[in-house]
Structures are given as structure tokens and as C-alpha cells.
Amino acid sequence: MARGLIWATAEDLAKNRGRVLSLYRQILRSLNSPALPLNLAARLQKKAEVRAMFMLGSEERSLHNIQDLIDAAEYSLSLLRKGEIPKHIQVYQ
């Protein structure tokens, strides 16, 4: 990301597309992990929440906010791989 100074250009968005899609798929796959203490309904709920977060994030046009969202997704993925549920997608049972 470096073409636009503050706002993302079409080129900036195209560069991040593969990375964002990869993070999205990895997070959805990680929610299926047997290490997570989730029943089927909770897993489906978490997947719906992840989809909603990525849909809202897709409307972002600020370079700094886009980078922050990618960093947050990578951090969440690292927690899911450890068998932990990130705070922003906690299960209320």
C-alpha cells in the first residue's frame, strides 16, 4: 500500500484483495477447530459475525484503517489457532 497517501486507490485495494480473502477463509476454517469450546449453533453464529465484520471492513477506504483491520484479523487468527476465542467474537452461553 503506497499509492494513495490517506485514501486507498483501486491499486491499493487490489493489492490487499488476496491477503484479505486468505485471512477470511483461514478464520472461517479455524472456527471449525475441535479445540474451540463451541457447539454447532455457536460456530454458525461466530461465522456469521466474521462475515459481517469483513463486509463492513470492505467498505473502508482509509489506508491506516485498512492496515489496522488486517492486523486485527491476523491477531484473531493467531488466537484461534491456539484454541482461544478472541474477545471481539466471544461466545455468550
C-alpha distances in whole Angstrom, upper triangle without the diagonal:
4,6,8,9,10,10,8,9,11,8,5,8,10,7,8,12,13,12,13,16,17,17,19,22,22,23,25,27,27,29,32,33,36,35,34,37,37,39,38,38,36,33,33,33,30,28,29,27,24,24,24,21,19,20,20,16,16,17,14,12,11,7,10,12,10,9,13,14,12,14,17,17,17,20,22,22,23,26,27,27,30,32,31,30,27,28,26,28,31,34,37,40
4,6,7,9,10,9,9,11,9,7,11,12,10,12,15,17,16,17,20,21,21,23,25,26,27,29,31,31,33,36,36,40,39,38,41,40,43,42,42,39,37,37,36,33,32,32,30,27,27,27,24,22,23,23,19,18,19,16,13,12,9,11,14,12,12,15,17,16,17,20,21,20,23,25,25,26,29,30,31,33,35,34,33,30,31,29,31,34,38,40,44
4,6,9,9,8,7,9,7,7,10,12,11,13,15,18,18,18,21,23,23,24,27,28,28,31,32,33,35,37,38,42,41,40,43,42,44,43,43,41,39,38,37,35,33,33,31,29,28,28,26,23,24,23,20,18,18,16,13,12,10,13,15,14,14,18,19,18,20,23,23,23,26,28,28,29,32,33,33,36,38,37,35,32,34,31,33,36,39,42,45
4,6,6,5,6,9,9,8,10,13,12,14,16,19,19,19,22,23,23,24,27,28,28,31,33,33,34,37,38,42,41,40,42,42,44,43,42,40,38,37,36,34,32,32,30,28,27,26,24,22,22,21,18,17,16,14,10,9,8,11,13,12,13,16,17,17,19,22,22,23,25,27,28,29,32,33,34,36,38,36,35,32,32,30,32,35,38,41,44
4,6,8,9,13,13,10,13,16,15,16,19,21,20,20,24,25,24,26,29,30,29,32,34,34,35,39,39,43,42,40,43,42,45,44,43,40,39,38,37,34,33,33,31,29,28,28,25,23,24,22,19,19,18,15,11,9,8,10,13,13,13,16,17,18,19,21,23,23,25,27,28,29,32,33,34,36,38,36,35,31,32,29,32,35,38,40,44
4,7,9,13,13,11,13,16,16,16,18,21,20,19,23,24,23,24,28,28,28,30,33,33,34,37,38,41,40,38,41,40,42,42,40,38,37,36,34,32,31,30,28,26,26,25,22,21,21,19,16,16,15,12,9,6,6,7,10,11,12,14,15,16,18,20,21,22,24,25,27,28,30,31,33,35,36,34,32,29,29,27,29,32,36,38,41
4,6,10,11,9,10,14,14,14,16,19,19,18,21,23,22,23,26,27,27,28,31,31,32,35,37,40,39,37,40,39,41,40,39,36,35,34,33,30,29,28,26,24,24,23,20,19,18,17,14,14,12,9,6,5,6,9,10,10,12,14,15,16,18,19,20,22,24,25,26,28,30,31,32,34,36,34,32,29,29,26,28,32,35,37,40
4,7,8,6,6,10,11,10,12,16,15,15,17,20,19,20,23,24,24,26,29,29,30,33,34,38,38,36,38,37,39,38,37,35,33,32,31,29,27,27,25,23,22,21,19,17,17,16,13,12,11,9,5,6,5,9,10,9,11,13,14,14,17,18,19,20,23,24,24,26,28,29,30,33,34,33,31,28,28,26,27,31,34,36,39
4,5,5,6,9,10,11,13,16,16,16,18,21,21,22,24,26,26,28,30,31,32,35,36,40,40,38,41,39,41,40,39,37,35,34,33,31,29,29,27,25,24,23,21,19,19,18,16,13,13,11,8,10,9,13,14,12,14,17,17,17,20,22,21,23,25,26,27,29,31,32,33,35,37,35,34,31,32,29,30,34,37,39,42
4,5,5,6,9,10,11,14,15,15,16,19,20,20,23,25,25,26,29,30,31,33,35,39,39,37,40,39,40,38,38,36,34,33,32,30,28,27,27,24,22,22,21,18,17,18,16,13,13,12,10,12,12,15,16,13,15,18,18,17,20,22,21,23,26,27,26,29,31,31,32,35,36,35,33,31,32,29,30,34,36,39,42
4,5,5,6,9,10,13,14,14,16,18,19,20,22,24,25,27,28,30,31,33,35,39,39,37,40,39,41,39,39,37,35,34,34,31,29,29,28,25,24,24,23,19,19,20,17,15,15,14,12,13,12,15,16,14,15,18,18,17,20,22,21,22,25,26,26,28,31,31,31,34,36,35,34,31,33,30,31,35,37,40,43
4,5,5,7,9,12,12,12,15,17,17,18,21,22,23,24,26,27,29,31,33,36,36,35,38,37,39,37,37,35,33,32,31,29,27,27,26,23,22,22,20,17,18,18,15,13,14,12,10,10,8,12,13,10,11,15,15,13,16,19,18,19,22,23,23,25,27,28,28,31,33,32,31,28,29,27,28,32,34,37,40
4,5,5,6,10,10,10,12,14,15,15,18,20,20,22,24,25,26,29,30,34,34,33,35,34,36,34,34,32,30,29,28,26,24,24,23,20,19,19,17,14,14,15,12,9,11,10,9,10,9,13,12,9,11,14,13,12,16,17,16,18,21,22,21,24,26,26,27,30,31,30,29,26,28,25,26,29,32,35,38
4,5,5,8,10,10,11,14,15,16,17,19,21,22,24,25,27,29,30,34,34,33,36,35,36,35,34,33,30,29,29,27,25,25,24,21,20,21,19,16,16,17,15,12,14,13,12,14,13,16,16,12,14,17,16,14,18,20,18,19,22,23,22,24,27,27,27,30,32,31,30,28,30,27,27,31,33,36,39
4,6,7,8,10,11,13,14,15,17,18,20,22,23,24,26,28,29,33,33,32,35,34,36,35,35,33,30,30,30,27,25,26,25,22,21,22,20,17,18,19,16,14,16,15,13,14,12,15,15,12,12,16,15,13,16,18,17,17,20,21,20,22,25,25,25,29,30,30,29,27,29,27,27,31,33,36,39
4,6,5,6,9,10,11,12,14,15,16,18,20,21,23,25,26,30,30,29,32,31,33,31,31,30,27,27,26,24,22,22,21,18,17,18,16,13,15,16,12,11,13,12,12,13,11,13,13,9,9,13,11,9,12,15,13,13,17,18,17,19,22,22,22,25,27,26,25,23,25,23,23,27,29,33,35
4,6,5,6,9,10,11,12,14,15,17,18,20,21,24,25,29,29,28,31,30,31,30,30,28,25,25,25,22,20,20,20,17,15,17,15,12,13,15,12,10,13,13,13,15,13,16,15,11,12,15,13,11,14,16,14,15,18,18,17,20,23,22,22,26,27,27,25,23,25,23,23,27,29,32,34
4,5,5,6,9,10,11,12,14,15,16,18,20,22,23,27,27,27,30,29,30,29,29,28,25,24,25,22,20,21,21,17,16,18,17,13,15,17,15,13,16,16,17,18,16,18,18,14,14,17,15,12,15,16,14,14,18,18,16,18,21,20,20,24,25,25,24,23,26,24,23,27,29,32,34
4,6,5,6,9,10,11,12,14,15,16,19,21,22,25,25,24,28,27,29,28,28,26,23,23,24,21,19,20,19,16,16,18,16,12,15,17,13,13,16,15,16,17,15,16,15,12,11,14,12,9,11,13,11,10,14,15,13,15,18,18,18,21,22,23,22,20,23,21,21,24,27,30,32
4,5,5,6,9,10,11,12,14,15,17,19,21,24,24,23,26,25,27,25,26,24,21,21,21,18,16,17,16,12,12,14,12,9,11,13,10,9,13,13,14,15,14,15,14,10,10,12,10,7,11,11,9,10,13,13,12,15,17,17,17,21,22,21,20,18,20,18,18,22,24,27,30
4,5,5,6,9,10,11,12,14,16,17,19,23,24,22,25,24,25,24,24,23,20,19,20,17,14,16,16,12,11,14,13,9,11,14,12,11,14,15,17,18,17,19,17,14,14,16,13,11,14,14,11,12,16,15,13,16,18,17,18,21,22,22,20,19,22,20,19,22,24,27,30
4,5,5,6,9,10,11,12,14,16,17,21,21,21,24,23,25,23,24,23,19,19,20,18,15,17,17,13,13,16,15,12,14,17,15,14,18,18,19,21,19,20,19,15,15,16,14,11,13,14,11,10,14,13,11,14,16,15,15,18,19,20,19,18,21,20,19,22,24,27,29
4,6,5,6,9,10,10,12,15,16,19,19,18,22,21,23,22,22,20,17,18,18,15,13,15,15,11,12,14,12,10,13,15,13,13,17,16,18,19,18,18,16,13,13,14,11,8,10,10,7,7,10,10,8,11,13,12,12,16,17,17,16,15,18,16,16,19,21,24,27
4,6,5,6,9,10,11,13,15,19,19,18,21,19,21,19,20,18,15,15,15,13,10,12,12,8,8,11,10,7,10,13,11,11,15,16,18,20,19,19,17,14,15,15,12,10,13,12,8,10,13,11,9,13,14,13,14,17,17,17,16,15,17,15,14,18,19,22,25
4,6,5,6,9,10,11,13,17,18,17,20,18,20,18,19,18,14,14,16,13,10,13,14,10,10,14,13,11,13,16,15,15,19,19,22,23,22,23,21,18,18,18,15,13,15,15,11,12,15,13,10,14,15,13,13,17,17,18,17,16,19,18,16,19,20,24,25
4,5,5,6,9,10,11,15,15,15,18,17,19,18,20,18,14,15,17,14,11,14,15,11,12,16,14,13,16,18,16,17,21,21,23,24,23,23,21,18,18,18,15,13,14,14,10,10,12,10,7,10,12,10,10,13,14,15,14,14,18,17,15,18,19,23,24
4,5,5,6,9,10,14,14,13,16,15,17,16,17,15,12,13,13,10,9,12,11,8,10,13,12,11,14,16,15,16,19,20,22,23,22,22,20,17,17,17,14,12,13,12,8,9,10,8,6,9,10,8,9,12,12,12,11,11,14,13,11,14,16,19,21
4,5,5,7,10,13,14,13,15,13,15,13,14,13,9,10,11,9,6,9,10,8,9,12,12,11,14,16,16,17,20,21,24,25,25,24,22,20,20,19,16,15,17,15,11,13,14,11,9,13,13,10,11,15,14,14,13,13,16,15,12,15,15,19,20
4,5,6,7,11,12,12,15,14,15,14,16,14,11,12,14,11,9,13,14,11,12,16,16,15,17,20,19,20,23,24,27,28,27,27,25,22,22,22,19,17,18,17,13,14,15,13,10,13,13,10,10,13,12,14,13,15,18,18,15,17,17,21,22
4,5,5,9,9,9,12,12,14,14,16,13,10,12,14,11,10,14,14,11,14,17,16,15,19,21,20,21,24,25,27,28,27,26,24,22,22,21,18,16,17,15,12,12,13,10,7,10,10,6,7,10,9,10,10,12,15,15,13,14,15,19,20
4,5,8,9,7,10,9,11,10,12,10,6,9,10,8,7,11,11,10,12,15,15,15,18,20,19,21,24,25,28,28,28,27,25,23,23,22,19,18,18,16,13,14,14,11,9,12,11,7,9,11,9,10,9,11,14,14,11,12,12,16,16
4,6,9,8,10,9,10,9,12,11,7,9,12,10,9,13,14,13,15,18,18,18,20,23,23,24,27,28,31,32,31,31,28,26,26,25,22,21,22,20,17,17,17,14,12,14,14,10,11,13,11,12,12,14,17,17,14,15,14,18,18
4,5,6,9,9,11,11,14,12,10,13,15,12,12,16,17,15,17,20,20,20,23,25,24,26,29,30,32,33,32,31,29,27,27,26,23,22,22,20,17,17,17,14,12,13,12,8,8,10,8,10,11,14,17,18,15,15,15,18,18
4,5,7,8,10,11,14,13,11,14,16,14,15,18,19,18,20,23,23,23,26,28,28,29,32,33,36,36,36,35,32,31,30,29,26,25,25,23,20,20,20,17,15,16,14,11,11,11,8,11,12,16,19,20,17,16,15,18,18
4,6,9,11,13,16,14,12,16,17,15,16,19,19,18,21,24,23,24,27,28,27,29,32,32,35,36,35,33,31,30,29,27,25,24,23,21,19,19,17,15,14,13,11,9,9,8,5,8,10,14,17,18,16,15,14,18,17
4,6,9,11,13,10,9,13,14,12,13,16,16,16,19,21,20,21,24,25,25,27,30,30,33,33,33,31,29,28,27,25,23,22,22,19,17,18,16,13,13,13,11,8,9,9,5,7,7,11,14,15,12,11,11,14,14
4,7,10,12,9,9,13,13,12,14,17,17,17,20,22,21,23,26,27,27,29,32,32,35,36,35,34,31,30,30,28,25,25,25,22,20,21,19,16,16,16,13,11,13,12,8,9,9,12,14,16,13,11,9,12,11
4,7,8,6,6,9,10,9,12,14,14,15,18,19,19,21,23,25,25,27,30,30,34,34,34,33,30,29,29,27,25,25,25,22,20,21,20,16,16,17,15,12,14,14,11,11,10,13,14,15,12,10,8,11,10
4,6,5,6,9,10,11,12,14,15,17,19,20,21,23,24,26,27,29,31,32,36,37,37,36,33,32,32,30,27,27,28,25,23,24,23,19,19,21,18,15,17,18,14,15,13,16,18,18,15,13,10,12,10
4,5,5,6,9,10,11,12,14,15,17,19,20,21,23,25,26,27,30,31,35,36,36,36,32,31,32,30,27,27,28,25,22,24,24,20,20,22,20,16,18,19,16,17,15,18,19,19,15,15,12,14,13
4,5,5,6,9,10,11,12,14,15,17,18,20,21,23,24,26,28,30,33,35,35,35,31,30,31,29,26,27,28,24,22,24,24,20,20,23,21,18,20,21,18,18,15,18,18,18,14,14,11,12,11
4,5,5,6,9,10,10,12,14,15,16,18,20,21,22,24,26,28,31,32,33,32,29,28,29,26,23,24,25,21,19,21,21,17,17,20,17,14,17,18,15,14,12,14,15,14,10,10,7,9,9
4,5,5,6,9,10,11,12,14,15,17,18,20,21,23,25,26,30,31,31,31,27,26,27,25,22,22,23,20,17,19,19,15,15,17,16,12,15,16,13,13,11,13,15,14,11,11,9,12,12
4,5,5,6,9,10,11,12,14,15,17,19,20,21,24,25,29,30,31,31,27,26,27,26,22,22,24,21,18,21,21,17,17,20,18,15,18,20,17,17,14,16,17,16,12,13,11,13,14
4,5,5,6,9,10,11,12,14,15,17,18,20,22,24,27,29,29,29,25,24,26,24,21,22,23,19,17,20,20,16,17,20,18,15,18,20,17,16,13,14,15,13,10,10,9,11,12
4,5,5,6,9,10,10,12,14,15,16,18,21,22,25,26,27,26,23,22,23,21,18,18,19,16,14,16,16,12,13,16,14,12,15,17,14,13,10,11,12,10,7,8,8,11,12
4,5,5,6,9,10,11,12,14,15,16,19,21,24,25,26,26,22,21,22,21,17,17,19,16,14,16,17,13,13,16,15,13,15,18,16,15,12,13,15,13,10,12,12,15,16
4,5,5,6,9,10,11,12,14,15,17,19,23,25,26,25,22,21,22,21,18,18,20,17,15,18,19,15,16,19,18,16,19,21,19,18,15,15,16,13,10,13,13,15,16
4,5,5,6,9,10,11,12,14,16,17,21,22,23,23,19,18,20,18,15,16,18,15,13,16,16,13,14,18,16,15,18,20,18,16,13,12,13,10,7,10,11,13,16
4,5,5,6,9,10,10,12,15,16,19,20,21,21,17,16,17,16,12,13,15,12,10,13,14,11,11,15,14,13,15,18,17,15,12,11,13,10,8,12,13,16,18
4,5,5,6,9,10,11,13,15,18,20,21,21,18,16,18,17,14,14,17,15,12,15,17,14,14,18,18,16,18,21,20,19,16,15,16,13,12,15,16,18,21
4,5,5,6,8,10,11,13,17,19,20,20,17,16,18,17,13,15,17,15,13,17,18,15,16,20,19,18,21,23,22,20,17,16,16,13,11,15,16,18,20
4,5,5,6,9,10,11,15,16,17,17,13,12,15,13,10,12,14,11,10,14,15,12,14,17,17,16,19,21,20,19,15,13,14,10,10,14,16,18,21
4,5,5,6,9,10,13,15,16,16,13,11,13,13,9,10,13,11,9,13,15,13,14,17,18,17,19,22,21,20,17,15,16,13,13,17,18,21,24
4,5,5,7,10,13,15,17,18,14,13,16,15,12,13,16,15,13,17,18,17,17,21,21,20,23,25,25,23,20,19,19,16,15,19,20,23,25
4,5,6,7,11,13,15,16,12,11,14,14,11,13,16,14,13,17,18,17,18,21,22,21,24,26,26,24,21,18,18,15,15,19,20,22,25
4,5,5,9,10,12,12,9,8,11,10,7,9,12,11,11,14,16,15,16,19,20,20,22,24,25,23,20,17,18,15,15,19,21,24,27
4,6,8,11,12,14,11,9,12,13,10,11,15,14,13,16,18,17,18,21,22,22,24,27,27,25,23,20,21,18,18,22,24,26,29
4,6,10,12,14,11,10,13,14,12,14,17,16,16,19,21,20,21,24,25,25,27,30,30,28,25,23,23,19,20,24,26,28,31
4,6,8,10,7,6,10,11,9,12,14,14,14,17,19,19,20,23,24,24,27,29,29,27,25,22,22,19,20,24,26,28,32
4,6,9,8,7,10,12,11,13,16,16,17,19,21,22,23,25,27,27,29,31,32,30,28,25,25,22,24,27,30,32,35
4,6,5,6,9,10,11,12,14,15,17,18,20,21,23,25,26,27,29,31,32,30,28,24,24,22,24,27,30,32,36
4,6,5,6,9,10,11,12,14,15,17,18,20,21,23,25,26,27,29,31,29,27,24,25,22,24,28,31,33,36
4,5,5,6,9,10,11,12,14,15,17,18,20,21,23,24,26,27,29,27,25,22,22,20,23,26,29,31,35
4,5,5,6,9,10,10,12,14,15,16,18,20,21,22,24,26,27,25,23,19,19,17,19,23,26,28,32
4,5,5,6,9,10,11,12,14,15,17,19,20,21,23,25,26,24,22,19,20,17,19,23,26,28,32
4,5,5,6,9,10,11,12,14,15,17,19,20,21,23,25,23,22,19,20,18,20,23,26,29,32
4,5,5,6,9,10,10,12,14,15,17,18,20,21,23,21,19,16,16,15,17,20,23,26,29
4,5,5,6,9,10,10,12,14,15,16,18,20,21,19,17,14,15,13,14,18,21,24,27
4,5,5,6,9,10,11,12,14,15,17,19,20,19,17,15,16,15,16,19,22,25,28
4,5,5,6,9,10,11,13,14,15,17,19,17,16,13,15,14,16,19,22,25,28
4,5,5,6,9,10,11,12,14,16,17,15,13,10,11,10,12,15,18,21,24
4,5,5,6,9,10,10,12,14,15,14,13,10,12,11,11,15,18,21,24
4,5,5,6,9,10,11,13,15,14,13,11,14,13,14,17,20,23,26
4,5,5,6,9,10,11,13,11,11,9,11,11,12,15,18,21,24
4,5,5,6,9,10,11,9,8,6,9,9,9,11,14,18,20
4,5,5,6,9,10,10,9,9,12,12,12,14,16,20,22
4,6,5,7,9,9,10,9,13,14,14,15,18,21,23
4,5,5,7,5,7,6,10,12,11,12,14,18,20
4,5,5,5,6,7,11,12,11,11,13,17,18
4,5,7,9,11,14,16,14,15,17,20,22
4,6,9,10,14,16,15,15,16,20,21
4,7,10,13,15,13,13,13,17,18
4,6,9,12,10,10,11,14,16
4,6,8,7,6,8,11,13
4,6,6,6,10,13,15
4,5,5,9,11,14
4,6,9,11,15
4,7,9,12
4,6,9
4,6
4
